[in-house]
Amino acid sequence: DTGVSQDPRHKITKRGQNVTFRCDPISEHNRLYWYRQTLGQGPEFLTYFQNEAQLEKSRLLSDRFSAERPKGSFSTLEIQRTEQGDSAMYLCASSLGRTGDLNTGELFFGEGSRLTVL
Amino acid sequence: AQSVSQHNHHVILSEAASLELGCNYSYGGTVNLFWYVQYPGQHLQLLLKYFSGDPLVKGIKGFEAEFIKSKFSFNLRKPSVQWSDTAEYFCAVNQYGNKLVFGAGTILRVKS
């Protein structure tokens, strides 16, 4: 499968624990995005990378959240001291170019990592 | 900041019925608009997109959408739905060329 893959698919943790999610984008894609989706809502933008540079972070991304994309390949999203409000589906997407580019801006999504904080 | 409103959260239709899902966005400048679909148990995937030109855009699986600039709308349509169209549909707008802003989604259930 050459699509976007995310790991783990499900994570159950206790409040206060740290969790880390990994995303492997489509190999030639320069841009990588993290979104969060809660029940009844659409995906909400968290952050995005162009290669290894993190170019934008949403105000949703508190200081307990950190994302990295070393070497411009896979990315990790870490949540420290989890809270019940962090329970959500965390989606990763990648694209070849900017979302504003007609031919290369399509976002390809992974199946997501579902986090449950008890 | 841009926002996207989808008017219907749940829609139930019988097979062969016509579908129209509403989407309005708040932004007065040049926009790129998208519809994504998520079938049960699958990842989000692009259904169609509008960048410029003909405001009636055709996508995969017989779906189309019409961009009406004066109404800030980008409604999704299909003349005759099938059971396999059961899914959640998301409208999205491109913000500054760097990311997509999504609506809350519409869950479509097609009864066979």
gemmi code that builds the backbone of each chain (N, CA, C; Angstrom):
import gemmi

chains = {
    "A": [
        ("ASP", (0.851, -1.191, 0.000), (0.000, 0.000, 0.000), (0.887, 1.242, 0.000)),
        ("THR", (0.679, 2.146, -0.930), (1.536, 3.313, -1.047), (0.843, 4.566, -0.551)),
        ("GLY", (-0.205, 4.428, 0.219), (-0.908, 5.573, 0.758), (-0.262, 6.076, 2.038)),
        ("VAL", (-0.967, 6.987, 2.713), (-0.514, 7.533, 3.990), (-0.843, 6.518, 5.087)),
        ("SER", (0.143, 6.211, 5.899), (-0.115, 5.254, 6.972), (0.104, 5.912, 8.322)),
        ("GLN", (-0.693, 5.532, 9.292), (-0.618, 6.092, 10.627), (-0.565, 4.962, 11.648)),
        ("ASP", (0.160, 5.239, 12.734), (0.336, 4.224, 13.759), (0.462, 4.889, 15.132)),
        ("PRO", (-0.180, 4.361, 16.175), (-1.123, 3.251, 16.123), (-2.488, 3.702, 15.621)),
        ("ARG", (-3.331, 2.756, 15.287), (-4.677, 3.109, 14.836), (-5.572, 3.471, 16.016)),
        ("HIS", (-5.301, 2.855, 17.141), (-6.073, 3.139, 18.349), (-5.114, 3.221, 19.539)),
        ("LYS", (-5.410, 4.196, 20.424), (-4.607, 4.309, 21.630), (-5.531, 4.699, 22.778)),
        ("ILE", (-5.479, 3.889, 23.839), (-6.225, 4.218, 25.045), (-5.200, 4.522, 26.123)),
        ("THR", (-5.341, 5.650, 26.789), (-4.359, 6.029, 27.791), (-5.057, 6.673, 28.969)),
        ("LYS", (-4.346, 6.762, 30.063), (-4.897, 7.425, 31.237), (-4.490, 8.899, 31.225)),
        ("ARG", (-5.324, 9.695, 31.797), (-5.063, 11.125, 31.899), (-3.698, 11.357, 32.531)),
        ("GLY", (-2.952, 12.260, 31.900), (-1.636, 12.581, 32.435), (-0.489, 11.863, 31.751)),
        ("GLN", (-0.800, 10.818, 31.008), (0.244, 10.088, 30.287), (0.590, 10.808, 28.975)),
        ("ASN", (1.747, 10.457, 28.454), (2.167, 10.994, 27.154), (1.880, 9.973, 26.069)),
        ("VAL", (1.513, 10.468, 24.899), (1.286, 9.578, 23.757), (1.986, 10.154, 22.529)),
        ("THR", (2.348, 9.276, 21.631), (2.988, 9.706, 20.375), (2.354, 8.967, 19.217)),
        ("PHE", (2.040, 9.698, 18.177), (1.502, 9.130, 16.947), (2.515, 9.335, 15.829)),
        ("ARG", (2.518, 8.372, 14.924), (3.443, 8.453, 13.794), (2.657, 8.473, 12.495)),
        ("CYS", (3.180, 9.220, 11.545), (2.580, 9.288, 10.217), (3.670, 9.098, 9.166)),
        ("ASP", (3.421, 8.172, 8.252), (4.309, 8.001, 7.097), (3.561, 8.484, 5.857)),
        ("PRO", (3.992, 9.581, 5.269), (3.272, 10.123, 4.109), (3.620, 9.341, 2.845)),
        ("ILE", (2.961, 9.696, 1.775), (3.332, 9.171, 0.467), (4.737, 9.673, 0.172)),
        ("SER", (5.579, 8.804, -0.316), (7.016, 9.048, -0.282), (7.470, 10.324, -0.981)),
        ("GLU", (6.912, 10.695, -2.066), (7.410, 11.870, -2.784), (6.731, 13.177, -2.350)),
        ("HIS", (5.830, 13.096, -1.371), (5.088, 14.288, -0.973), (5.915, 15.181, -0.060)),
        ("ASN", (5.932, 16.477, -0.378), (6.707, 17.427, 0.399), (5.954, 17.936, 1.615)),
        ("ARG", (4.631, 17.984, 1.499), (3.851, 18.607, 2.560), (3.143, 17.548, 3.395)),
        ("LEU", (3.107, 17.798, 4.683), (2.475, 16.872, 5.620), (1.655, 17.690, 6.601)),
        ("TYR", (0.439, 17.234, 6.840), (-0.514, 17.967, 7.669), (-1.015, 17.074, 8.803)),
        ("TRP", (-1.281, 17.693, 9.934), (-1.976, 17.025, 11.022), (-3.310, 17.741, 11.257)),
        ("TYR", (-4.345, 16.943, 11.369), (-5.677, 17.446, 11.685), (-6.211, 16.654, 12.879)),
        ("ARG", (-7.170, 17.250, 13.570), (-7.864, 16.557, 14.652), (-9.354, 16.568, 14.336)),
        ("GLN", (-9.986, 15.448, 14.599), (-11.424, 15.352, 14.331), (-12.124, 14.782, 15.548)),
        ("THR", (-13.091, 15.516, 16.060), (-13.919, 15.034, 17.160), (-15.308, 14.703, 16.635)),
        ("LEU", (-16.073, 14.006, 17.446), (-17.377, 13.502, 17.016), (-18.284, 14.645, 16.587)),
        ("GLY", (-18.829, 14.506, 15.402), (-19.759, 15.510, 14.913), (-19.119, 16.729, 14.293)),
        ("GLN", (-17.793, 16.711, 14.210), (-17.076, 17.852, 13.636), (-16.239, 17.399, 12.451)),
        ("GLY", (-15.911, 18.362, 11.610), (-14.989, 18.061, 10.535), (-13.554, 18.138, 11.024)),
        ("PRO", (-12.625, 17.727, 10.189), (-11.214, 17.830, 10.578), (-10.819, 19.276, 10.864)),
        ("GLU", (-10.087, 19.468, 11.981), (-9.593, 20.794, 12.353), (-8.081, 20.804, 12.190)),
        ("PHE", (-7.593, 21.816, 11.514), (-6.170, 21.928, 11.216), (-5.360, 22.111, 12.491)),
        ("LEU", (-4.264, 21.364, 12.598), (-3.350, 21.517, 13.729), (-2.029, 22.148, 13.298)),
        ("THR", (-1.396, 21.545, 12.303), (-0.094, 22.032, 11.875), (0.252, 21.438, 10.516)),
        ("TYR", (1.241, 22.053, 9.830), (1.730, 21.434, 8.626), (3.221, 21.689, 8.443)),
        ("PHE", (3.820, 20.784, 7.683), (5.244, 20.828, 7.376), (5.449, 20.906, 5.868)),
        ("GLN", (6.468, 21.635, 5.504), (6.999, 21.507, 4.157), (8.399, 20.938, 4.319)),
        ("ASN", (8.571, 19.742, 3.814), (9.791, 18.976, 4.111), (9.951, 18.907, 5.625)),
        ("GLU", (11.095, 19.317, 6.179), (11.261, 19.178, 7.626), (10.846, 20.426, 8.390)),
        ("ALA", (10.492, 21.480, 7.688), (10.147, 22.739, 8.349), (8.663, 22.795, 8.718)),
        ("GLN", (8.423, 23.092, 9.993), (7.055, 23.275, 10.456), (6.665, 24.723, 10.162)),
        ("LEU", (5.748, 24.933, 9.221), (5.470, 26.266, 8.729), (4.301, 26.959, 9.404)),
        ("GLU", (3.401, 26.194, 9.996), (2.266, 26.821, 10.657), (1.728, 25.920, 11.745)),
        ("LYS", (1.325, 26.544, 12.847), (0.691, 25.816, 13.937), (-0.596, 26.518, 14.299)),
        ("SER", (-1.638, 25.749, 14.495), (-2.920, 26.294, 14.906), (-2.896, 26.671, 16.385)),
        ("ARG", (-3.790, 27.579, 16.746), (-3.925, 27.896, 18.168), (-4.463, 26.705, 18.945)),
        ("LEU", (-5.029, 25.713, 18.237), (-5.490, 24.492, 18.897), (-4.322, 23.703, 19.457)),
        ("LEU", (-3.144, 23.931, 18.899), (-1.966, 23.166, 19.282), (-1.332, 23.809, 20.516)),
        ("SER", (-1.792, 23.359, 21.699), (-1.257, 23.940, 22.923), (0.190, 23.504, 23.108)),
        ("ASP", (0.820, 24.034, 24.165), (2.225, 23.703, 24.387), (2.410, 22.252, 24.836)),
        ("ARG", (1.328, 21.540, 25.079), (1.462, 20.112, 25.387), (1.638, 19.267, 24.130)),
        ("PHE", (1.383, 19.886, 22.993), (1.471, 19.193, 21.702), (2.778, 19.586, 21.018)),
        ("SER", (3.447, 18.605, 20.456), (4.622, 18.919, 19.643), (4.652, 17.979, 18.450)),
        ("ALA", (5.004, 18.515, 17.321), (5.088, 17.723, 16.104), (6.458, 17.924, 15.486)),
        ("GLU", (6.956, 16.851, 14.900), (8.255, 16.903, 14.239), (8.186, 16.158, 12.928)),
        ("ARG", (9.065, 16.509, 12.043), (9.221, 15.766, 10.800), (10.715, 15.746, 10.449)),
        ("PRO", (11.460, 14.933, 11.184), (12.909, 14.890, 10.935), (13.208, 14.366, 9.541)),
        ("LYS", (14.129, 15.030, 8.877), (14.560, 14.611, 7.533), (13.447, 14.695, 6.500)),
        ("GLY", (12.381, 15.330, 6.830), (11.325, 15.534, 5.849), (10.612, 14.285, 5.398)),
        ("SER", (10.681, 13.242, 6.224), (9.993, 11.998, 5.815), (8.789, 11.776, 6.724)),
        ("PHE", (8.879, 10.816, 7.652), (7.766, 10.560, 8.547), (7.633, 11.702, 9.542)),
        ("SER", (6.491, 11.752, 10.211), (6.246, 12.780, 11.216), (5.710, 12.134, 12.486)),
        ("THR", (5.965, 12.780, 13.604), (5.395, 12.340, 14.870), (4.636, 13.496, 15.500)),
        ("LEU", (3.562, 13.135, 16.177), (2.777, 14.093, 16.950), (2.731, 13.572, 18.377)),
        ("GLU", (3.297, 14.332, 19.302), (3.333, 13.916, 20.691), (2.410, 14.802, 21.512)),
        ("ILE", (1.658, 14.175, 22.384), (0.816, 14.898, 23.322), (1.308, 14.553, 24.731)),
        ("GLN", (1.715, 15.562, 25.449), (2.184, 15.352, 26.818), (1.063, 15.630, 27.807)),
        ("ARG", (1.103, 14.933, 28.904), (0.130, 15.141, 29.994), (-1.291, 15.182, 29.425)),
        ("THR", (-1.680, 14.080, 28.813), (-2.970, 14.055, 28.126), (-4.119, 14.402, 29.052)),
        ("GLU", (-5.135, 15.017, 28.452), (-6.373, 15.376, 29.152), (-7.538, 14.714, 28.413)),
        ("GLN", (-8.650, 14.601, 29.088), (-9.799, 13.943, 28.469), (-10.240, 14.680, 27.214)),
        ("GLY", (-10.060, 15.967, 27.184), (-10.418, 16.761, 26.014), (-9.552, 16.490, 24.796)),
        ("ASP", (-8.471, 15.755, 24.989), (-7.615, 15.395, 23.854), (-8.164, 14.201, 23.089)),
        ("SER", (-9.156, 13.533, 23.646), (-9.744, 12.374, 22.967), (-10.302, 12.806, 21.622)),
        ("ALA", (-9.838, 12.174, 20.578), (-10.194, 12.571, 19.210), (-9.550, 11.593, 18.240)),
        ("MET", (-9.896, 11.779, 16.967), (-9.180, 11.102, 15.895), (-8.129, 12.076, 15.373)),
        ("TYR", (-6.894, 11.628, 15.311), (-5.816, 12.464, 14.789), (-5.496, 11.989, 13.376)),
        ("LEU", (-5.696, 12.884, 12.430), (-5.539, 12.555, 11.023), (-4.263, 13.158, 10.466)),
        ("CYS", (-3.611, 12.398, 9.650), (-2.433, 12.879, 8.934), (-2.760, 12.892, 7.445)),
        ("ALA", (-2.268, 13.875, 6.754), (-2.451, 13.957, 5.308), (-1.159, 14.451, 4.676)),
        ("SER", (-0.980, 14.116, 3.426), (0.190, 14.624, 2.709), (-0.218, 15.091, 1.322)),
        ("SER", (0.594, 15.974, 0.767), (0.362, 16.458, -0.596), (1.696, 16.727, -1.260)),
        ("LEU", (1.661, 16.691, -2.590), (2.887, 16.948, -3.340), (3.230, 18.429, -3.305)),
        ("GLY", (2.194, 19.284, -3.457), (2.417, 20.719, -3.482), (1.479, 21.430, -2.517)),
        ("ARG", (1.385, 22.747, -2.697), (0.509, 23.550, -1.865), (-0.946, 23.207, -2.145)),
        ("THR", (-1.806, 23.388, -1.151), (-3.227, 23.094, -1.355), (-3.827, 24.012, -2.411)),
        ("GLY", (-3.176, 25.128, -2.676), (-3.648, 26.058, -3.688), (-3.203, 25.708, -5.088)),
        ("ASP", (-2.450, 24.630, -5.245), (-1.987, 24.211, -6.573), (-2.967, 23.219, -7.159)),
        ("LEU", (-3.489, 23.527, -8.318), (-4.553, 22.720, -8.919), (-4.141, 21.264, -9.091)),
        ("ASN", (-2.952, 21.058, -9.611), (-2.567, 19.693, -9.993), (-1.825, 18.925, -8.911)),
        ("THR", (-1.227, 19.635, -7.953), (-0.390, 18.934, -6.975), (-0.845, 19.133, -5.547)),
        ("GLY", (-1.960, 19.848, -5.348), (-2.344, 20.219, -3.996), (-3.311, 19.269, -3.313)),
        ("GLU", (-3.703, 18.195, -3.967), (-4.673, 17.286, -3.347), (-4.110, 16.687, -2.079)),
        ("LEU", (-4.906, 16.707, -1.028), (-4.526, 16.069, 0.224), (-4.925, 14.600, 0.199)),
        ("PHE", (-3.986, 13.753, 0.568), (-4.235, 12.319, 0.713), (-4.171, 12.008, 2.208)),
        ("PHE", (-5.261, 11.477, 2.717), (-5.369, 11.248, 4.147), (-5.050, 9.805, 4.521)),
        ("GLY", (-4.537, 9.652, 5.724), (-4.430, 8.346, 6.336), (-5.739, 7.994, 7.025)),
        ("GLU", (-5.772, 6.818, 7.634), (-7.006, 6.363, 8.269), (-7.160, 6.895, 9.688)),
        ("GLY", (-6.142, 7.556, 10.172), (-6.253, 8.209, 11.467), (-5.800, 7.364, 12.638)),
        ("SER", (-5.494, 8.052, 13.729), (-5.165, 7.414, 15.006), (-6.179, 7.905, 16.032)),
        ("ARG", (-6.951, 6.950, 16.545), (-7.988, 7.337, 17.502), (-7.429, 7.301, 18.918)),
        ("LEU", (-7.526, 8.421, 19.606), (-7.041, 8.519, 20.986), (-8.219, 8.597, 21.947)),
        ("THR", (-8.177, 7.750, 22.960), (-9.153, 7.817, 24.048), (-8.388, 8.047, 25.341)),
        ("VAL", (-8.724, 9.108, 26.032), (-8.074, 9.431, 27.304), (-9.075, 9.182, 28.431)),
        ("LEU", (-8.718, 8.269, 29.311), (-9.627, 7.903, 30.398), (-9.432, 8.778, 31.623)),
    ],
    "B": [
        ("ALA", (-10.772, 34.769, 9.751), (-10.493, 33.406, 9.290), (-11.695, 32.866, 8.525)),
        ("GLN", (-11.370, 31.986, 7.615), (-12.449, 31.402, 6.826), (-13.197, 30.362, 7.640)),
        ("SER", (-14.479, 30.188, 7.301), (-15.256, 29.122, 7.909), (-16.139, 28.500, 6.841)),
        ("VAL", (-16.565, 27.292, 7.113), (-17.396, 26.544, 6.179), (-18.604, 26.017, 6.935)),
        ("SER", (-19.781, 26.238, 6.384), (-21.018, 25.764, 7.005), (-21.689, 24.726, 6.126)),
        ("GLN", (-21.993, 23.606, 6.729), (-22.773, 22.567, 6.040), (-24.109, 22.479, 6.758)),
        ("HIS", (-25.169, 22.632, 5.996), (-26.465, 22.884, 6.613), (-27.107, 21.650, 7.214)),
        ("ASN", (-26.868, 20.516, 6.626), (-27.512, 19.286, 7.061), (-26.483, 18.377, 7.705)),
        ("HIS", (-26.771, 17.944, 8.930), (-25.842, 17.029, 9.583), (-26.134, 15.571, 9.220)),
        ("HIS", (-27.424, 15.283, 9.037), (-27.818, 13.932, 8.662), (-28.841, 14.009, 7.548)),
        ("VAL", (-28.657, 13.201, 6.534), (-29.607, 13.107, 5.430), (-29.885, 11.638, 5.176)),
        ("ILE", (-31.165, 11.302, 5.076), (-31.547, 9.921, 4.749), (-32.342, 9.965, 3.450)),
        ("LEU", (-31.914, 9.174, 2.495), (-32.582, 9.118, 1.190), (-32.805, 7.670, 0.782)),
        ("SER", (-33.776, 7.464, -0.053), (-33.967, 6.157, -0.684), (-33.142, 6.105, -1.963)),
        ("GLU", (-32.780, 4.903, -2.355), (-32.043, 4.746, -3.610), (-32.813, 5.393, -4.746)),
        ("ALA", (-32.074, 5.985, -5.654), (-32.593, 6.659, -6.845), (-33.083, 8.078, -6.565)),
        ("ALA", (-33.135, 8.465, -5.305), (-33.512, 9.853, -4.997), (-32.385, 10.783, -5.392)),
        ("SER", (-32.733, 12.053, -5.576), (-31.709, 13.044, -5.905), (-31.141, 13.624, -4.617)),
        ("LEU", (-29.879, 14.031, -4.709), (-29.167, 14.521, -3.540), (-28.695, 15.945, -3.769)),
        ("GLU", (-28.854, 16.782, -2.765), (-28.173, 18.070, -2.757), (-27.758, 18.372, -1.331)),
        ("LEU", (-26.460, 18.543, -1.142), (-25.902, 18.894, 0.161), (-25.385, 20.329, 0.096)),
        ("GLY", (-25.800, 21.124, 1.072), (-25.438, 22.525, 1.054), (-24.094, 22.806, 1.693)),
        ("CYS", (-23.398, 23.796, 1.152), (-22.128, 24.242, 1.705), (-22.004, 25.728, 1.442)),
        ("ASN", (-21.755, 26.484, 2.494), (-21.477, 27.911, 2.376), (-20.155, 28.223, 3.058)),
        ("TYR", (-19.431, 29.160, 2.502), (-18.145, 29.538, 3.077), (-18.141, 31.037, 3.315)),
        ("SER", (-17.288, 31.451, 4.203), (-17.186, 32.873, 4.508), (-15.815, 33.369, 4.093)),
        ("TYR", (-15.736, 33.906, 2.914), (-14.491, 34.524, 2.457), (-14.788, 35.234, 1.167)),
        ("GLY", (-14.392, 36.466, 1.048), (-14.761, 37.251, -0.116), (-13.782, 37.221, -1.250)),
        ("GLY", (-12.634, 36.636, -1.062), (-11.615, 36.657, -2.099), (-11.654, 35.410, -2.960)),
        ("THR", (-10.574, 35.159, -3.626), (-10.467, 33.970, -4.478), (-10.398, 32.728, -3.610)),
        ("VAL", (-11.210, 31.763, -3.953), (-11.238, 30.546, -3.146), (-11.083, 29.313, -4.025)),
        ("ASN", (-10.544, 28.305, -3.421), (-10.570, 26.972, -4.018), (-11.459, 26.125, -3.110)),
        ("LEU", (-12.347, 25.365, -3.705), (-13.349, 24.640, -2.925), (-13.286, 23.154, -3.226)),
        ("PHE", (-13.605, 22.360, -2.233), (-13.446, 20.917, -2.329), (-14.631, 20.223, -1.656)),
        ("TRP", (-14.916, 19.047, -2.133), (-15.738, 18.102, -1.402), (-14.918, 16.828, -1.205)),
        ("TYR", (-14.863, 16.380, 0.053), (-14.235, 15.114, 0.399), (-15.311, 14.165, 0.893)),
        ("VAL", (-15.055, 12.882, 0.735), (-15.987, 11.858, 1.186), (-15.254, 10.838, 2.041)),
        ("GLN", (-15.946, 10.352, 3.055), (-15.391, 9.289, 3.897), (-16.394, 8.155, 3.966)),
        ("TYR", (-16.094, 7.062, 3.270), (-16.943, 5.878, 3.325), (-16.699, 5.148, 4.631)),
        ("PRO", (-17.664, 4.400, 5.115), (-17.518, 3.717, 6.399), (-16.230, 2.909, 6.477)),
        ("GLY", (-15.453, 3.178, 7.496), (-14.216, 2.429, 7.717), (-13.066, 2.807, 6.817)),
        ("GLN", (-13.228, 3.833, 6.022), (-12.163, 4.228, 5.094), (-11.663, 5.645, 5.397)),
        ("HIS", (-10.599, 6.026, 4.717), (-10.028, 7.354, 4.910), (-10.737, 8.380, 4.041)),
        ("LEU", (-10.562, 9.639, 4.388), (-11.088, 10.736, 3.588), (-10.473, 10.712, 2.191)),
        ("GLN", (-11.316, 10.971, 1.186), (-10.778, 11.039, -0.172), (-11.489, 12.129, -0.947)),
        ("LEU", (-10.787, 12.675, -1.914), (-11.304, 13.793, -2.692), (-12.400, 13.337, -3.647)),
        ("LEU", (-13.499, 14.070, -3.633), (-14.620, 13.796, -4.525), (-14.558, 14.714, -5.752)),
        ("LEU", (-14.349, 15.990, -5.496), (-14.199, 16.960, -6.582), (-13.649, 18.265, -6.028)),
        ("LYS", (-13.244, 19.144, -6.972), (-12.656, 20.413, -6.555), (-12.974, 21.492, -7.575)),
        ("TYR", (-12.999, 22.728, -7.101), (-13.182, 23.876, -7.965), (-12.045, 24.848, -7.735)),
        ("PHE", (-11.416, 25.260, -8.849), (-10.370, 26.272, -8.764), (-10.745, 27.512, -9.560)),
        ("SER", (-11.203, 27.296, -10.767), (-11.581, 28.426, -11.629), (-12.319, 27.871, -12.830)),
        ("GLY", (-12.844, 28.764, -13.656), (-13.494, 28.339, -14.887), (-14.942, 27.973, -14.666)),
        ("ASP", (-15.374, 26.949, -15.358), (-16.766, 26.506, -15.315), (-17.190, 26.263, -13.875)),
        ("PRO", (-18.230, 26.977, -13.419), (-18.630, 26.820, -12.015), (-19.310, 25.486, -11.715)),
        ("LEU", (-19.639, 24.734, -12.743), (-20.213, 23.407, -12.528), (-19.092, 22.395, -12.680)),
        ("VAL", (-18.780, 21.757, -11.577), (-17.639, 20.853, -11.535), (-18.141, 19.417, -11.425)),
        ("LYS", (-17.573, 18.562, -12.221), (-17.951, 17.144, -12.149), (-16.840, 16.365, -11.454)),
        ("GLY", (-17.263, 15.434, -10.593), (-16.288, 14.633, -9.876), (-16.483, 13.159, -10.156)),
        ("ILE", (-15.960, 12.363, -9.224), (-16.070, 10.925, -9.394), (-17.453, 10.420, -8.997)),
        ("LYS", (-17.797, 9.253, -9.482), (-19.008, 8.538, -9.092), (-20.292, 9.322, -9.372)),
        ("GLY", (-20.284, 10.178, -10.388), (-21.494, 10.871, -10.799), (-21.843, 12.104, -9.993)),
        ("PHE", (-20.967, 12.502, -9.069), (-21.207, 13.701, -8.276), (-20.809, 14.950, -9.047)),
        ("GLU", (-21.498, 16.045, -8.742), (-21.132, 17.340, -9.290), (-21.402, 18.400, -8.236)),
        ("ALA", (-20.796, 19.558, -8.426), (-21.006, 20.653, -7.495), (-21.026, 21.950, -8.287)),
        ("GLU", (-21.808, 22.899, -7.794), (-21.920, 24.178, -8.470), (-21.425, 25.290, -7.560)),
        ("PHE", (-20.493, 26.054, -8.067), (-19.947, 27.210, -7.353), (-20.784, 28.417, -7.722)),
        ("ILE", (-21.411, 29.034, -6.725), (-22.163, 30.267, -6.951), (-21.505, 31.349, -6.112)),
        ("LYS", (-20.732, 32.180, -6.769), (-19.924, 33.165, -6.059), (-20.780, 34.147, -5.277)),
        ("SER", (-21.891, 34.574, -5.863), (-22.733, 35.575, -5.223), (-23.382, 35.056, -3.948)),
        ("LYS", (-23.499, 33.748, -3.853), (-24.106, 33.135, -2.665), (-23.075, 32.490, -1.751)),
        ("PHE", (-21.813, 32.594, -2.095), (-20.738, 31.953, -1.322), (-21.077, 30.480, -1.088)),
        ("SER", (-21.549, 29.822, -2.121), (-21.989, 28.437, -1.947), (-21.281, 27.503, -2.912)),
        ("PHE", (-21.249, 26.246, -2.514), (-20.627, 25.190, -3.314), (-21.372, 23.909, -2.988)),
        ("ASN", (-22.578, 23.793, -3.479), (-23.449, 22.667, -3.139), (-23.125, 21.433, -3.966)),
        ("LEU", (-23.199, 20.305, -3.311), (-22.912, 19.009, -3.935), (-24.212, 18.375, -4.393)),
        ("ARG", (-24.202, 17.791, -5.574), (-25.426, 17.180, -6.116), (-25.110, 15.833, -6.755)),
        ("LYS", (-26.160, 15.003, -6.747), (-26.114, 13.767, -7.524), (-27.545, 13.450, -7.913)),
        ("PRO", (-27.800, 13.186, -9.178), (-29.181, 13.012, -9.635), (-29.870, 11.778, -9.050)),
        ("SER", (-29.105, 10.725, -8.823), (-29.704, 9.467, -8.380), (-28.712, 8.735, -7.493)),
        ("VAL", (-28.990, 8.696, -6.190), (-28.028, 8.092, -5.266), (-28.179, 6.581, -5.233)),
        ("GLN", (-27.081, 5.940, -4.842), (-27.057, 4.492, -4.681), (-26.736, 4.160, -3.228)),
        ("TRP", (-27.030, 2.940, -2.838), (-26.744, 2.503, -1.469), (-25.266, 2.713, -1.137)),
        ("SER", (-24.413, 2.528, -2.137), (-22.964, 2.660, -1.924), (-22.518, 4.106, -1.701)),
        ("ASP", (-23.418, 5.061, -1.842), (-23.070, 6.466, -1.566), (-23.184, 6.794, -0.082)),
        ("THR", (-23.646, 5.841, 0.716), (-23.695, 6.035, 2.161), (-22.307, 6.359, 2.667)),
        ("ALA", (-22.167, 7.542, 3.274), (-20.841, 8.040, 3.670), (-21.033, 9.369, 4.387)),
        ("GLU", (-19.909, 9.935, 4.843), (-19.929, 11.285, 5.378), (-19.234, 12.198, 4.377)),
        ("TYR", (-19.837, 13.334, 4.123), (-19.349, 14.246, 3.097), (-18.916, 15.563, 3.743)),
        ("PHE", (-17.732, 16.014, 3.367), (-17.167, 17.224, 3.951), (-16.862, 18.232, 2.855)),
        ("CYS", (-17.318, 19.448, 3.065), (-16.966, 20.565, 2.204), (-15.741, 21.245, 2.807)),
        ("ALA", (-14.863, 21.745, 1.967), (-13.649, 22.394, 2.481), (-13.263, 23.548, 1.571)),
        ("VAL", (-12.632, 24.539, 2.176), (-12.136, 25.686, 1.433), (-10.647, 25.824, 1.680)),
        ("ASN", (-9.930, 26.188, 0.632), (-8.503, 26.375, 0.749), (-8.214, 27.746, 1.340)),
        ("GLN", (-7.386, 27.789, 2.364), (-7.049, 29.053, 3.006), (-5.608, 29.429, 2.699)),
        ("TYR", (-5.462, 30.483, 1.954), (-4.152, 31.068, 1.648), (-3.223, 30.096, 0.925)),
        ("GLY", (-3.840, 29.083, 0.331), (-3.049, 28.147, -0.456), (-2.249, 27.161, 0.347)),
        ("ASN", (-2.408, 27.162, 1.667), (-1.558, 26.324, 2.488), (-2.274, 25.249, 3.284)),
        ("LYS", (-3.568, 25.368, 3.481), (-4.277, 24.344, 4.236), (-5.751, 24.410, 3.909)),
        ("LEU", (-6.445, 23.351, 4.243), (-7.884, 23.286, 4.038), (-8.610, 23.504, 5.349)),
        ("VAL", (-9.727, 24.246, 5.265), (-10.644, 24.412, 6.384), (-11.905, 23.638, 6.041)),
        ("PHE", (-12.301, 22.730, 6.918), (-13.406, 21.824, 6.654), (-14.678, 22.249, 7.357)),
        ("GLY", (-15.814, 21.897, 6.762), (-17.081, 21.999, 7.438), (-17.278, 20.832, 8.390)),
        ("ALA", (-18.407, 20.839, 9.092), (-18.656, 19.824, 10.116), (-19.065, 18.477, 9.531)),
        ("GLY", (-19.399, 18.447, 8.260), (-19.734, 17.191, 7.607), (-21.229, 16.910, 7.576)),
        ("THR", (-21.639, 16.128, 6.596), (-23.012, 15.648, 6.478), (-22.974, 14.142, 6.318)),
        ("ILE", (-23.670, 13.463, 7.212), (-23.757, 12.008, 7.124), (-24.939, 11.654, 6.231)),
        ("LEU", (-24.656, 10.956, 5.154), (-25.691, 10.521, 4.214), (-25.928, 9.034, 4.386)),
        ("ARG", (-27.188, 8.685, 4.576), (-27.544, 7.268, 4.618), (-28.542, 7.027, 3.494)),
        ("VAL", (-28.200, 6.069, 2.653), (-29.071, 5.714, 1.540), (-29.713, 4.377, 1.844)),
        ("LYS", (-31.027, 4.352, 1.864), (-31.771, 3.129, 2.149), (-31.973, 2.355, 0.852)),
        ("SER", (-31.702, 1.046, 0.927), (-31.864, 0.232, -0.279), (-33.288, -0.302, -0.379)),
    ],
}
model = gemmi.Model(1)
for chain_id, residues in chains.items():
    chain = gemmi.Chain(chain_id)
    for i, (resn, *xyz) in enumerate(residues, 1):
        res = gemmi.Residue()
        res.name, res.seqid = resn, gemmi.SeqId(i, " ")
        for name, pos in zip(("N", "CA", "C"), xyz):
            atom = gemmi.Atom()
            atom.name, atom.element = name, gemmi.Element(name[0])
            atom.pos, atom.b_iso = gemmi.Position(*pos), 0.0
            res.add_atom(atom)
        chain.add_residue(res)
    model.add_chain(chain)
structure = gemmi.Structure()
structure.add_model(model)
structure.setup_entities()
